[in-house]
Amino acid sequence: MNQVQHYLTRYKQAATLEEKEAVVADYQLYLQTLTPEERDKAREVMGVLWPSIKQRIDELTPMMDSLTKMLDRLTTPTIKA
């Protein structure tokens, strides 16, 4: 299960929500290459960690949304009459 650890490390090192989502997508593709037994073991390993990962995503999502709105306001040109 070194590969599972690899994805966990990549996830922890991802700086943005988009990078974290990309790691999750890569991991899901990786799961498709495994035998059913290997897949069960990988899910077992991730199952222990997923609740804390999911909680962190839920905590970061509003902040990212807020930052995106702020950036949109800063980069949207204002029309002066």
C-alpha positions as CSV (number, residue, x, y, z in Angstrom):
1,M,0.0,0.0,0.0
2,N,2.9,2.3,-0.6
3,Q,0.9,3.9,-3.5
4,V,-1.9,4.8,-1.0
5,Q,0.7,6.5,1.2
6,H,1.9,8.3,-1.9
7,Y,-1.5,9.8,-2.6
8,L,-2.0,10.7,1.1
9,T,1.4,12.6,1.1
10,R,0.4,14.4,-2.2
11,Y,-2.9,15.3,-0.6
12,K,-1.3,16.7,2.5
13,Q,1.2,18.7,0.4
14,A,-1.5,20.2,-1.9
15,A,-1.8,23.9,-1.3
16,T,-5.1,24.6,-2.9
17,L,-8.5,23.0,-2.9
18,E,-8.1,22.4,-6.7
19,E,-4.8,20.6,-6.1
20,K,-6.5,18.4,-3.4
21,E,-9.4,17.6,-5.7
22,A,-6.9,16.6,-8.4
23,V,-5.2,14.2,-6.0
24,V,-8.5,12.7,-5.1
25,A,-9.4,12.2,-8.8
26,D,-5.9,10.6,-9.5
27,Y,-6.5,8.3,-6.5
28,Q,-9.9,7.3,-7.8
29,L,-8.3,6.4,-11.2
30,Y,-5.6,4.4,-9.3
31,L,-8.3,2.4,-7.5
32,Q,-9.7,1.3,-10.9
33,T,-6.3,-0.4,-11.7
34,L,-6.4,-2.6,-8.5
35,T,-7.8,-6.1,-8.0
36,P,-10.9,-6.2,-5.8
37,E,-8.8,-7.4,-2.8
38,E,-6.2,-4.6,-3.3
39,R,-9.1,-2.1,-3.7
40,D,-10.7,-3.2,-0.4
41,K,-7.4,-2.8,1.4
42,A,-6.8,0.7,-0.1
43,R,-10.3,1.8,0.8
44,E,-9.8,0.5,4.3
45,V,-6.6,2.6,4.7
46,M,-8.3,5.7,3.3
47,G,-11.5,5.0,5.2
48,V,-9.6,5.7,8.4
49,L,-8.4,9.0,7.2
50,W,-11.3,10.2,5.0
51,P,-13.4,11.8,7.7
52,S,-10.6,14.2,8.7
53,I,-9.8,14.9,5.0
54,K,-13.5,15.6,4.3
55,Q,-13.8,17.8,7.4
56,R,-10.8,19.9,6.2
57,I,-12.2,20.3,2.7
58,D,-15.5,21.4,4.2
59,E,-13.6,24.0,6.3
60,L,-11.6,25.3,3.4
61,T,-14.5,25.5,0.9
62,P,-16.2,28.6,2.3
63,M,-12.8,30.4,2.6
64,M,-11.9,29.5,-1.0
65,D,-15.3,30.8,-2.1
66,S,-14.8,34.0,-0.2
67,L,-11.4,34.5,-1.7
68,T,-12.7,33.9,-5.2
69,K,-15.4,36.5,-4.7
70,M,-12.9,39.0,-3.4
71,L,-10.6,38.3,-6.3
72,D,-13.4,38.8,-8.7
73,R,-14.3,42.2,-7.2
74,L,-10.6,43.2,-7.4
75,T,-10.2,42.2,-11.0
76,T,-13.5,43.4,-12.4
77,P,-13.2,46.7,-14.0
78,T,-15.4,49.4,-12.7
79,I,-17.2,51.8,-15.1
80,K,-17.1,55.4,-14.1
81,A,-19.6,57.8,-15.6
